[in-house]
Amino acid sequence: VLTNLIDYSMEPQASLDMPRWRLDGIDLFVGHPSVAQSRVLMEEGFDPEVIEELRSKGHEITPNLAGFKRTQKFGRGQIIQRNARTGVLWGGADPRTDSQALAW
């Protein structure tokens, strides 16, 4: 989600709508050795070519996570983003759950 917001300048809802990825198995106390042994968890919806390209670069991939396994590993996301120039707030809610973005 953060990659979509920061690197691709997507709006909050569009960022949450996209398939997510995350690293699994990283121990922050161990540091680099645990990163070398980590896996990339990927939700369903990624292009198979992206998955194969990551594998060709040596990444261990767990692709196409869905349902309870996805919720268990990824959790839920909600975003409120404030435009620094205008002060306007934009909200987004994870479409995979029973959440919504509201304002009053």
N, C-alpha and C positions, 0 to 999 in steps of 0.2 A: 504494500500500500504506500509506504513512504517513498519507494523507488518511483512509483507512478506520480506522486505529488511533486517530488523534488526534481527528478531527472527528466520527466516527460511533461511537467507543468499541467497535469490533469486536474480537473475539479474534484472535490471530495467524493461525490457520488460515483463518478466515473472510475476513480481510483479503487473504491471499494467493490465495484462491479467486476473488476478484472480478476482472473485467477491469481492466487497468491502462492508464494514460495517462502520457505524459511530453512535455516540451518538447524539440524537436530544433532545432539550429542556433543555440544560445545560446553566445556567446563571452564567458566571464567577464571577459576582459581588456578587451573593448570596452564591455561594460555595456549600458545601455538601448537603443542603436541596434540591437544584435543581437536583443534581445527583441522588438522591433517586427517583425523579419523572421523570427521563429521559426515553427515549425509544431507543432501538437498531434498527436502520434502516439497512436492509440487501438487497442487490441487488439480483436479480434472479441468480440462479446458486449454491446456498449453498445446501449442503446435508440436506434433511428434518430432519435427525437425529440430526444434529448440532443445528438446530432451536429448536427442541423439548428439547434437553439437556439444552439449554440456558433458555427456558421457565421453565423447572423443577427447575432451580436454582433461579427463581423469577424475571427474566428479562422480561420486556415488549418488545415484538418484533413486528416490522412491516416488514414482509418478502416479498420477490419477487418483489421489486421495479424495474420497467422497463420503457423504453421510456422516455417521458417528465418528469414524476415524478422523475425518477432516475436522470436525468440531473439537474433538479431543486434542488434536495437535495444533490447531490454528486459533481456536477461540473465536471471539466475535470482535467486530470493529465498528466504531462510530467516530466521526470526525466533525469538529467545528473548526473552520479556518477563518481567520480575520484578515481582511484586506487592509494592509497598513496605511494605504493612502486614503481610502474612503471610509474605513471602519465597518464596512458591510461584513456580516457573518454569513458564511456558507456552511451548510450542514450536509452530512451524508450518513447513511445507515446501511449496515451489512444486509444485503438482500438474501443471504443464506439463513437468516434467523428472523425472529418476529420483532425486529427493531424498526424504528422510523425516526426521521429527523423532524422536529417540530420547533416552532418559535412562538413567542407571544410578546 
